[in-house]
Amino acid sequence: MAFLTFLYSVKNELILFLTPLLLLPLPLVIGTQVAECGYVIILMAVYWCTEVLPLAVTALLPALLFPLFGIMESKDVCMQYLKDTNMMFVGGLMVAVAVEHWNLHKRMALRVLLIVGVRPALLMMGFMGVTAFISMWICNTATTAMMVPIVQAVLEQLNTSEAEMPQIFSSDEQVQTSETDNKADSQTEKQNEGQGLEVVTSLDATAEVVRHKEAAERQRMCKGMTLCVCYAASIGGTATLTGSGPNLVLMGQMNQLFPENGDIINFASWFGFAFPNMIIMLTLAWLWLQFVFMGFNFKKTWGCGAVKTEKDIAAYNVIREQHRLLGPMSFGEISVLCLFILLVLLWFTRDPGFVSGWATDIFNSRAEYVSDATVAVFVAVLLFVLPSKPPRLCSFRTHSFDMAPHQTAGPTPRLLTWKVAKNKLPWGIVLLLGGGFALAKGSEVSGLSKWMGDQMAPLQSIPPWAIAIVICLLIATFTECTSNAATATLFLPVLASMSQSIGINPLYVMVPCTLSASFAFMLPVATPQNAIVFSYGYLKVADMVKAGLVMNIIGILCTTLAINSWGKAMFHLDSVPAWANATGV
């Protein structure tokens, strides 16, 4: 027993040092570049799955091992770590950091909740809708960390008011018994006392059962309300390219593996495909969580035909008070909101697909000079240029445009400072994306991608829709124990090679893989947002597994529907495009 305990305490060190040793026969015995590149990929896959090293540090291994094995020169490997996709990620996240810094996301969330109200079903819909929308633009983890305290405050008011059960039946019965005693003889008095005690005992037992039932209902509602936040954050992140890591990995891998793809995956095209899928998933998730944790009692959960109770009013007042504490919108908030809207509009109109965008004729007539990354960096730079309060020359300055309370006199601060940006940006994801691009390039140069594609040629006899379902099941299972972005990074190059070998459109398998990498619903350790919700103590692992298993099925079914319906029309999945063969993969 002591030996097993010791082994468990040093398991990370064992995995860290034994894995490269056990894999050494690949480069030493076989000795081909394909085997050497396979050694690097398997080693990184083990490290990413077990997290014995930080994900970003593991992503740096190609910069070390590819030159040592003679697969790629060091300068060529290092160039993979900062591509167009990375710059889009950094620029988009800087705007998200500014939105978070100025509390715009919290103001919007509270405002929507005030409109929706506090009936359980509508409240859950409000929480999920707000969380999903915010996570489209801001880091899923930050969105969850912002929303859960709001959920907690509302639940405390609902539970505190609901837990105060009046106990008047026993006292009423005692008064009635006392009146009877004054009018009856001693024999009748004893008989009535016995009957009174029986009634009181019966009423106490009934009240206790009611209390237990109400407590169980409150507990289930707390589980549903907190769980809906982390699920909505994961679902909402799938709707935009910058919403989650796997989406950016897809865009980067497409540009890396198929350079002639004509920018088929950009912000507008991805949003047009993924947003309807997100809405369907969110609706089904809402209905499922309603069924599991609150049931379909329309009078109780929807408030049909019911009047507002004290607990509803108290919960509503909590939301209203938090909204009031934010105060009126400052000049800085309005400026950041305008820049955010500008970013989204420029992204959507740059190359909508069905018409020429603003960049098509002005900048991109000869080549793809201006991309979504250019737009993101432009708006990000403006955040460091524009002031956070009106210039002193403006005579129309009003109270609502005053500086934020934490700002002091002196030089006019900008909307975003580098100190805030560098502390809040997830720099590890930049390296993780770069490591994925380096792996893809190394697989191409070494011939590993072609070898893997040849091994999958027998799959040609299977219908593409069936392959897509199997991929969704595989990725959704794998991502429960591995980082979402790492999962996409590992599988997308393999699927690209497979699609070429069996003669189908690469997007037919790469898009379902990308979406499924975000379906980490079953375990607390699957994503940071799951862990945040689990830490509040309402949920057990069994609760997440039970609800998450059906959520995975919902996600797979929705993805299959999307890729085989409007996805086919948008990306022309029925045919193999010319750009799919114009590559060295």
C-alpha positions as CSV (number, residue, x, y, z in Angstrom):
1,M,0.0,0.0,0.0
2,A,2.8,2.4,0.9
3,F,4.5,1.6,-2.4
4,L,1.4,2.4,-4.4
5,T,1.0,5.7,-2.4
6,F,4.7,6.5,-3.3
7,L,4.1,5.7,-7.0
8,Y,1.0,8.0,-7.0
9,S,3.0,10.8,-5.4
10,V,5.7,10.7,-8.2
11,K,3.4,9.7,-11.1
12,N,4.1,13.1,-12.9
13,E,7.8,12.6,-12.7
14,L,7.5,9.0,-14.0
15,I,5.4,10.1,-17.0
16,L,7.7,13.0,-17.7
17,F,10.9,10.9,-17.8
18,L,9.7,7.4,-18.8
19,T,7.5,8.5,-21.8
20,P,10.4,9.7,-24.0
21,L,12.5,6.7,-23.0
22,L,9.8,4.2,-23.9
23,L,9.2,5.9,-27.3
24,L,12.9,5.9,-28.2
25,P,12.6,2.8,-30.5
26,L,10.7,5.0,-33.0
27,P,13.6,7.3,-33.9
28,L,16.4,4.8,-33.0
29,V,15.1,1.6,-34.6
30,I,13.0,2.8,-37.5
31,G,15.0,6.0,-38.0
32,T,12.9,7.6,-40.7
33,Q,11.7,11.2,-40.6
34,V,8.1,9.9,-40.4
35,A,9.0,7.9,-37.3
36,E,10.9,10.8,-35.8
37,C,8.0,13.2,-36.3
38,G,5.6,10.6,-34.9
39,Y,7.9,10.4,-31.8
40,V,7.4,14.1,-31.2
41,I,3.7,14.1,-31.8
42,I,3.1,11.1,-29.5
43,L,5.3,12.6,-26.8
44,M,3.4,15.9,-26.9
45,A,0.0,14.1,-26.9
46,V,1.0,12.3,-23.7
47,Y,2.2,15.4,-22.1
48,W,-0.9,17.4,-23.1
49,C,-3.3,14.7,-21.9
50,T,-1.5,14.2,-18.5
51,E,-0.5,17.9,-18.1
52,V,2.8,16.9,-16.5
53,L,4.1,20.1,-18.1
54,P,2.1,23.3,-18.6
55,L,0.3,23.1,-22.0
56,A,2.2,26.1,-23.3
57,V,5.6,24.6,-22.4
58,T,4.7,21.3,-24.1
59,A,3.8,23.4,-27.2
60,L,7.4,24.6,-27.4
61,L,8.8,21.0,-27.9
62,P,8.7,21.2,-31.7
63,A,11.1,24.2,-31.5
64,L,13.5,21.9,-29.7
65,L,13.0,18.5,-31.2
66,F,12.4,19.2,-34.9
67,P,15.8,20.8,-35.4
68,L,17.5,18.0,-33.4
69,F,15.9,15.3,-35.5
70,G,16.7,17.2,-38.7
71,I,13.1,17.5,-39.7
72,M,13.0,21.3,-40.0
73,E,15.5,24.2,-39.5
74,S,15.1,26.1,-36.3
75,K,14.3,29.4,-38.1
76,D,11.5,27.6,-40.1
77,V,10.0,26.1,-36.9
78,C,10.0,29.3,-35.0
79,M,8.3,31.2,-37.8
80,Q,5.2,28.9,-37.1
81,Y,4.7,30.4,-33.6
82,L,3.3,33.8,-34.6
83,K,1.0,33.6,-37.6
84,D,-2.0,35.6,-38.7
85,T,-4.3,33.5,-36.5
86,N,-2.3,34.4,-33.4
87,M,-2.5,38.1,-34.1
88,M,-6.3,37.8,-34.6
89,F,-6.5,36.1,-31.2
90,V,-4.3,38.7,-29.5
91,G,-6.2,41.7,-31.0
92,G,-9.6,40.2,-30.4
93,L,-8.7,39.3,-26.8
94,M,-7.4,42.8,-26.1
95,V,-10.8,44.2,-27.0
96,A,-12.4,41.6,-24.7
97,V,-10.0,42.6,-21.9
98,A,-11.1,46.2,-22.3
99,V,-14.8,45.2,-22.2
100,E,-14.1,43.2,-19.0
101,H,-12.0,46.0,-17.5
102,W,-14.7,48.5,-17.9
103,N,-17.4,46.1,-16.6
104,L,-19.5,46.4,-19.8
105,H,-20.2,42.6,-19.7
106,K,-21.5,42.8,-16.1
107,R,-23.7,45.9,-16.9
108,M,-25.2,44.1,-19.9
109,A,-25.8,40.8,-17.9
110,L,-27.6,42.6,-15.1
111,R,-29.7,44.6,-17.5
112,V,-30.9,41.5,-19.3
113,L,-31.7,39.8,-16.1
114,L,-33.8,42.8,-14.9
115,I,-35.8,42.5,-18.2
116,V,-36.2,38.7,-18.0
117,G,-37.3,38.5,-14.3
118,V,-36.8,35.9,-11.6
119,R,-39.2,33.1,-12.4
120,P,-37.1,30.0,-12.3
121,A,-37.5,29.0,-16.0
122,L,-37.1,32.5,-17.3
123,L,-34.2,33.2,-14.9
124,M,-32.3,30.2,-16.2
125,M,-33.0,31.3,-19.7
126,G,-31.7,34.7,-18.8
127,F,-28.5,33.3,-17.2
128,M,-27.8,31.0,-20.2
129,G,-28.6,33.6,-22.9
130,V,-26.4,36.3,-21.3
131,T,-23.6,33.9,-20.5
132,A,-23.6,32.5,-24.1
133,F,-23.6,35.9,-25.7
134,I,-20.8,37.2,-23.5
135,S,-18.7,34.1,-24.0
136,M,-18.9,34.7,-27.8
137,W,-16.5,37.6,-27.3
138,I,-14.8,37.2,-23.9
139,C,-12.9,34.2,-22.5
140,N,-15.3,31.5,-21.4
141,T,-13.5,31.2,-18.0
142,A,-13.8,35.0,-17.3
143,T,-17.5,34.9,-18.3
144,T,-18.2,32.1,-15.9
145,A,-16.2,33.7,-13.1
146,M,-18.3,36.9,-13.6
147,M,-21.7,35.2,-13.8
148,V,-21.5,32.7,-11.0
149,P,-21.4,35.3,-8.2
150,I,-24.5,36.9,-9.7
151,V,-26.2,33.5,-9.8
152,Q,-25.1,32.9,-6.2
153,A,-26.5,36.2,-4.9
154,V,-29.9,35.6,-6.6
155,L,-30.1,32.0,-5.3
156,E,-29.3,33.1,-1.7
157,Q,-32.3,35.5,-1.8
158,L,-34.6,32.8,-3.3
159,N,-33.5,30.2,-0.8
160,T,-33.5,32.5,2.3
161,S,-37.1,33.7,1.7
162,E,-38.3,30.3,0.7
163,A,-36.8,28.5,3.7
164,E,-38.7,30.5,6.2
165,M,-41.7,28.1,6.6
166,P,-44.5,29.3,8.8
167,Q,-45.5,27.0,11.6
168,I,-49.0,28.1,12.6
169,F,-50.9,24.9,12.5
170,S,-49.7,23.6,15.8
171,S,-50.4,26.9,17.7
172,D,-53.9,27.1,16.2
173,E,-54.7,23.6,17.3
174,Q,-53.4,24.4,20.8
175,V,-55.8,27.4,21.0
176,Q,-58.7,25.3,19.9
177,T,-57.9,22.6,22.4
178,S,-57.6,25.2,25.2
179,E,-61.1,26.5,24.4
180,T,-62.6,23.0,24.5
181,D,-60.9,22.3,27.8
182,N,-62.7,25.2,29.5
183,K,-66.1,23.9,28.5
184,A,-65.7,20.1,29.1
185,D,-65.5,17.9,32.1
186,S,-62.3,16.2,33.2
187,Q,-62.9,13.0,31.2
188,T,-63.6,14.9,28.0
189,E,-60.6,17.1,28.7
190,K,-58.3,14.1,28.8
191,Q,-59.8,12.7,25.7
192,N,-59.5,16.0,23.8
193,E,-55.9,16.4,25.0
194,G,-55.0,13.0,23.6
195,Q,-56.7,13.9,20.3
196,G,-55.0,17.3,20.2
197,L,-51.6,15.7,20.7
198,E,-52.3,13.3,17.8
199,V,-53.3,16.1,15.5
200,V,-50.3,18.3,16.5
201,T,-48.0,15.4,15.9
202,S,-49.6,14.6,12.5
203,L,-49.3,18.3,11.5
204,D,-45.7,18.5,12.6
205,A,-44.9,15.4,10.6
206,T,-46.7,16.8,7.5
207,A,-44.8,20.1,7.9
208,E,-41.5,18.3,8.2
209,V,-42.2,16.4,5.0
210,V,-43.1,19.6,3.2
211,R,-39.9,21.2,4.5
212,H,-37.8,18.4,3.2
213,K,-39.5,18.5,-0.1
214,E,-39.0,22.2,-0.5
215,A,-35.3,21.9,0.6
216,A,-34.8,19.2,-2.1
217,E,-36.4,21.4,-4.7
218,R,-34.2,24.3,-3.7
219,Q,-31.1,22.1,-3.9
220,R,-32.0,20.9,-7.4
221,M,-32.7,24.4,-8.6
222,C,-29.3,25.6,-7.3
223,K,-27.7,22.7,-9.2
224,G,-29.5,23.6,-12.4
225,M,-28.9,27.4,-12.1
226,T,-25.1,27.0,-11.5
227,L,-24.6,24.2,-14.1
228,C,-26.4,26.2,-16.8
229,V,-23.7,28.9,-16.6
230,C,-20.7,26.7,-17.4
231,Y,-22.7,24.9,-20.1
232,A,-23.8,28.1,-21.7
233,A,-20.2,29.5,-21.7
234,S,-18.9,26.4,-23.5
235,I,-21.8,26.5,-26.0
236,G,-21.6,30.3,-26.6
237,G,-17.9,30.1,-27.3
238,T,-18.5,27.9,-30.4
239,A,-20.3,30.7,-32.2
240,T,-17.4,33.0,-33.1
241,L,-13.8,32.4,-34.2
242,T,-12.4,34.2,-31.1
243,G,-14.9,32.6,-28.7
244,S,-12.8,29.5,-28.0
245,G,-9.4,28.0,-28.8
246,P,-10.5,25.1,-31.1
247,N,-12.1,27.6,-33.5
248,L,-8.9,29.5,-33.9
249,V,-7.0,26.3,-34.3
250,L,-9.3,25.3,-37.2
251,M,-8.7,28.7,-38.9
252,G,-5.0,28.5,-38.4
253,Q,-4.7,24.8,-39.5
254,M,-6.8,25.5,-42.6
255,N,-4.5,28.4,-43.6
256,Q,-1.4,26.2,-42.8
257,L,-2.5,23.0,-44.5
258,F,-4.5,24.5,-47.4
259,P,-3.0,27.8,-48.2
260,E,-5.1,28.2,-51.4
261,N,-8.5,27.8,-49.5
262,G,-9.6,31.4,-50.4
263,D,-10.2,32.4,-46.8
264,I,-13.2,30.1,-46.6
265,I,-13.0,30.1,-42.8
266,N,-13.3,33.7,-41.7
267,F,-15.2,35.5,-39.0
268,A,-18.4,36.0,-41.0
269,S,-18.5,32.5,-42.6
270,W,-17.9,30.8,-39.3
271,F,-20.5,32.9,-37.5
272,G,-23.1,32.2,-40.2
273,F,-22.6,28.5,-39.7
274,A,-22.0,28.2,-36.0
275,F,-24.4,30.7,-34.6
276,P,-27.6,28.8,-35.6
277,N,-26.1,25.7,-34.2
278,M,-25.3,27.5,-30.9
279,I,-29.0,28.7,-30.7
280,I,-30.3,25.2,-31.2
281,M,-27.9,23.7,-28.7
282,L,-28.6,26.4,-26.1
283,T,-32.4,25.9,-26.4
284,L,-32.1,22.1,-26.0
285,A,-29.7,22.5,-23.1
286,W,-32.1,24.8,-21.4
287,L,-35.0,22.4,-21.8
288,W,-32.9,19.5,-20.7
289,L,-31.7,21.3,-17.5
290,Q,-35.3,22.3,-16.8
291,F,-36.4,18.7,-17.1
292,V,-33.6,17.3,-14.9
293,F,-33.5,19.9,-12.1
294,M,-36.8,21.7,-12.0
295,G,-39.4,19.7,-13.9
296,F,-42.1,21.2,-16.1
297,N,-44.4,22.7,-13.5
298,F,-45.4,25.7,-15.6
299,K,-47.1,27.5,-12.7
300,K,-44.1,27.1,-10.5
301,T,-41.2,27.6,-12.9
302,W,-42.8,29.9,-15.4
303,G,-45.1,31.8,-13.1
304,C,-48.2,31.1,-15.3
305,G,-51.2,32.5,-13.4
306,A,-49.1,33.3,-10.3
307,V,-48.4,36.5,-8.5
308,K,-44.9,37.7,-7.4
309,T,-43.9,36.4,-4.0
310,E,-41.6,38.0,-1.4
311,K,-38.7,35.8,-2.5
312,D,-39.2,36.8,-6.1
313,I,-39.2,40.5,-5.2
314,A,-36.1,40.0,-2.9
315,A,-34.2,38.3,-5.7
316,Y,-35.2,40.9,-8.2
317,N,-34.0,43.6,-5.8
318,V,-30.6,42.0,-5.5
319,I,-30.1,42.2,-9.3
320,R,-31.4,45.8,-9.4
321,E,-29.1,46.8,-6.5
322,Q,-26.0,45.3,-8.3
323,H,-27.0,47.2,-11.5
324,R,-27.5,50.4,-9.5
325,L,-24.0,50.1,-7.9
326,L,-22.4,50.2,-11.4
327,G,-23.7,53.8,-11.7
328,P,-24.3,55.6,-15.0
329,M,-22.2,54.7,-18.0
330,S,-18.9,56.6,-18.1
331,F,-17.2,58.1,-21.1
332,G,-14.7,55.2,-21.1
333,E,-17.5,52.6,-21.1
334,I,-19.2,54.2,-24.1
335,S,-15.9,54.5,-26.0
336,V,-15.1,50.8,-25.4
337,L,-18.7,49.8,-26.4
338,C,-18.3,51.8,-29.7
339,L,-15.0,50.2,-30.5
340,F,-16.4,46.7,-29.8
341,I,-19.3,47.4,-32.1
342,L,-16.8,48.8,-34.7
343,L,-14.8,45.6,-34.5
344,V,-17.8,43.3,-35.0
345,L,-19.0,45.4,-37.9
346,L,-15.6,45.4,-39.6
347,W,-15.3,41.7,-39.2
348,F,-18.7,40.9,-40.6
349,T,-18.4,43.3,-43.6
350,R,-14.8,42.6,-44.6
351,D,-15.7,39.6,-46.7
352,P,-19.3,38.5,-46.1
353,G,-19.1,35.9,-48.9
354,F,-22.5,36.6,-50.6
355,V,-21.4,40.2,-51.6
356,S,-18.1,42.0,-51.9
357,G,-16.8,43.4,-48.6
358,W,-15.1,46.7,-47.9
359,A,-11.7,45.1,-48.2
360,T,-12.3,43.1,-51.4
361,D,-11.8,45.9,-53.9
362,I,-9.9,48.5,-51.8
363,F,-7.1,46.3,-50.4
364,N,-7.5,42.7,-51.5
365,S,-7.9,43.0,-55.3
366,R,-4.5,41.3,-56.0
367,A,-3.9,39.3,-52.8
368,E,-5.3,38.7,-49.3
369,Y,-3.5,41.8,-47.8
370,V,-6.2,42.6,-45.2
371,S,-7.5,39.8,-43.0
372,D,-9.6,39.5,-39.8
373,A,-6.3,39.8,-37.9
374,T,-5.7,43.3,-39.5
375,V,-9.0,44.5,-38.2
376,A,-8.5,43.1,-34.7
377,V,-5.1,44.7,-34.4
378,F,-6.4,48.1,-35.7
379,V,-9.2,48.2,-33.0
380,A,-6.8,46.9,-30.3
381,V,-4.3,49.8,-31.1
382,L,-7.1,52.3,-30.8
383,L,-7.7,51.2,-27.2
384,F,-4.2,52.3,-26.3
385,V,-4.7,55.6,-28.2
386,L,-8.1,56.9,-27.2
387,P,-8.6,58.6,-23.8
388,S,-10.9,57.2,-21.1
389,K,-12.5,60.6,-20.4
390,P,-13.5,63.5,-22.6
391,P,-10.7,65.9,-23.7
392,R,-10.6,69.1,-21.7
393,L,-11.5,71.1,-24.7
394,C,-14.9,69.6,-24.8
395,S,-17.4,71.9,-23.1
396,F,-20.2,69.3,-23.1
397,R,-18.7,67.2,-20.3
398,T,-21.4,66.0,-18.0
399,H,-21.6,64.0,-14.8
400,S,-22.3,60.7,-16.6
401,F,-19.0,61.1,-18.5
402,D,-16.8,61.4,-15.4
403,M,-13.8,59.3,-14.8
404,A,-14.2,55.9,-13.3
405,P,-13.8,56.0,-9.5
406,H,-10.5,54.2,-9.5
407,Q,-8.8,56.8,-11.7
408,T,-6.7,59.7,-10.3
409,A,-5.8,63.1,-11.4
410,G,-2.9,63.6,-13.9
411,P,-2.3,62.6,-17.5
412,T,-5.5,61.3,-19.2
413,P,-5.4,57.5,-19.0
414,R,-6.2,55.5,-22.1
415,L,-9.0,53.1,-22.5
416,L,-6.6,50.2,-21.9
417,T,-3.1,50.1,-20.4
418,W,-0.4,47.6,-21.2
419,K,-0.2,46.6,-17.6
420,V,-3.9,45.5,-17.6
421,A,-3.6,43.8,-21.0
422,K,-0.4,41.8,-20.2
423,N,-1.9,40.6,-16.9
424,K,-5.2,39.4,-18.4
425,L,-4.3,38.1,-21.8
426,P,-3.9,34.3,-21.9
427,W,-0.5,34.2,-23.5
428,G,-0.3,30.4,-23.1
429,I,-2.9,30.0,-25.8
430,V,-0.7,32.0,-28.2
431,L,2.1,29.4,-27.7
432,L,-0.4,26.5,-27.8
433,L,-1.7,27.7,-31.2
434,G,1.9,28.1,-32.4
435,G,2.8,24.6,-31.3
436,G,-0.1,23.3,-33.3
437,F,1.0,25.1,-36.4
438,A,4.6,23.8,-35.9
439,L,3.3,20.2,-35.6
440,A,1.3,20.6,-38.8
441,K,4.2,21.9,-40.7
442,G,6.5,19.2,-39.3
443,S,4.1,16.5,-40.3
444,E,3.9,17.9,-43.8
445,V,7.6,18.2,-44.3
446,S,8.5,14.8,-42.8
447,G,5.7,13.0,-44.8
448,L,3.9,11.8,-41.7
449,S,0.7,13.4,-42.8
450,K,0.7,11.5,-46.1
451,W,1.5,8.3,-44.3
452,M,-1.4,8.7,-41.9
453,G,-3.7,9.5,-44.7
454,D,-2.7,6.4,-46.6
455,Q,-3.5,4.3,-43.5
456,M,-7.0,5.6,-43.5
457,A,-7.8,5.0,-47.1
458,P,-10.1,2.0,-46.3
459,L,-12.5,4.4,-44.7
460,Q,-13.5,5.5,-48.2
461,S,-16.3,2.9,-48.2
462,I,-18.0,4.6,-45.2
463,P,-20.5,7.4,-45.8
464,P,-19.1,10.9,-44.9
465,W,-22.0,11.6,-42.5
466,A,-21.2,8.4,-40.5
467,I,-17.5,9.3,-40.3
468,A,-18.5,12.8,-39.0
469,I,-20.6,11.2,-36.2
470,V,-17.8,8.8,-35.2
471,I,-15.4,11.8,-35.1
472,C,-17.8,13.8,-32.9
473,L,-18.1,10.9,-30.5
474,L,-14.3,10.4,-30.4
475,I,-13.4,14.0,-29.9
476,A,-16.2,14.7,-27.3
477,T,-14.9,11.8,-25.2
478,F,-11.2,12.8,-25.6
479,T,-11.8,16.4,-24.7
480,E,-13.2,15.5,-21.3
481,C,-9.7,14.8,-20.1
482,T,-7.6,17.0,-22.4
483,S,-7.5,20.8,-23.1
484,N,-10.0,21.8,-25.8
485,A,-7.4,23.6,-27.9
486,A,-4.9,20.7,-27.5
487,T,-7.5,18.2,-28.6
488,A,-8.2,20.2,-31.8
489,T,-4.5,20.7,-32.4
490,L,-3.8,17.0,-32.2
491,F,-6.7,15.8,-34.4
492,L,-7.2,18.4,-37.1
493,P,-4.0,17.7,-39.1
494,V,-4.8,14.0,-39.0
495,L,-8.3,14.5,-40.2
496,A,-7.1,16.8,-43.0
497,S,-4.9,14.0,-44.2
498,M,-7.7,11.4,-43.9
499,S,-10.1,13.6,-45.9
500,Q,-7.6,13.8,-48.8
501,S,-7.1,10.0,-48.8
502,I,-10.8,9.1,-48.9
503,G,-11.7,12.0,-51.2
504,I,-14.1,14.2,-49.2
505,N,-14.1,17.9,-48.4
506,P,-11.7,18.5,-45.5
507,L,-14.3,20.7,-43.8
508,Y,-16.7,17.8,-43.6
509,V,-14.6,16.3,-40.8
510,M,-12.6,19.2,-39.5
511,V,-15.6,21.4,-38.6
512,P,-17.4,18.7,-36.5
513,C,-14.0,18.0,-34.8
514,T,-13.7,21.7,-33.9
515,L,-17.1,22.0,-32.5
516,S,-16.9,18.7,-30.5
517,A,-13.7,19.8,-28.9
518,S,-15.7,22.3,-26.9
519,F,-18.2,19.7,-25.7
520,A,-16.5,19.1,-22.3
521,F,-19.7,18.9,-20.2
522,M,-19.2,15.8,-18.0
523,L,-16.4,16.3,-15.6
524,P,-15.4,19.2,-13.3
525,V,-11.8,19.0,-14.5
526,A,-12.8,19.1,-18.2
527,T,-12.7,22.9,-18.5
528,P,-11.9,25.8,-16.1
529,Q,-15.6,26.9,-16.2
530,N,-16.7,23.5,-15.0
531,A,-14.3,23.7,-12.2
532,I,-15.4,27.2,-11.2
533,V,-19.1,26.1,-11.0
534,F,-18.2,22.8,-9.1
535,S,-16.2,24.8,-6.5
536,Y,-19.4,26.4,-5.2
537,G,-20.4,23.2,-3.6
538,Y,-23.9,22.7,-5.1
539,L,-22.9,19.9,-7.5
540,K,-21.5,16.4,-7.2
541,V,-19.5,14.6,-9.9
542,A,-22.5,12.3,-10.5
543,D,-24.7,15.4,-11.2
544,M,-22.3,16.6,-13.9
545,V,-21.9,13.2,-15.4
546,K,-25.6,12.6,-15.6
547,A,-26.4,16.0,-17.1
548,G,-23.2,16.2,-19.2
549,L,-23.8,12.8,-20.9
550,V,-27.0,14.0,-22.4
551,M,-25.4,17.4,-23.2
552,N,-22.7,15.6,-25.2
553,I,-25.4,13.7,-27.2
554,I,-27.3,16.9,-27.8
555,G,-24.1,18.5,-29.1
556,I,-23.3,15.6,-31.4
557,L,-26.8,15.5,-32.8
558,C,-26.9,19.3,-33.4
559,T,-23.4,19.3,-35.0
560,T,-24.5,16.4,-37.3
561,L,-27.6,18.3,-38.3
562,A,-25.7,21.5,-38.9
563,I,-22.9,20.0,-41.0
564,N,-25.4,18.0,-43.2
565,S,-27.9,20.8,-43.8
566,W,-26.9,24.5,-43.9
567,G,-23.2,23.6,-43.6
568,K,-23.3,21.7,-46.9
569,A,-24.8,24.7,-48.6
570,M,-22.4,27.2,-47.1
571,F,-19.1,25.3,-47.5
572,H,-20.1,23.2,-50.6
573,L,-19.3,19.9,-48.8
574,D,-20.8,17.7,-51.5
575,S,-17.7,18.3,-53.6
576,V,-13.9,18.2,-53.1
577,P,-12.6,21.7,-53.8
578,A,-9.5,22.4,-55.9
579,W,-7.8,24.0,-52.9
580,A,-8.0,20.6,-51.0
581,N,-5.5,19.1,-53.4
582,A,-3.2,22.2,-53.7
583,T,-1.2,21.3,-50.7
584,G,1.8,19.3,-49.6
585,V,0.1,17.6,-46.7
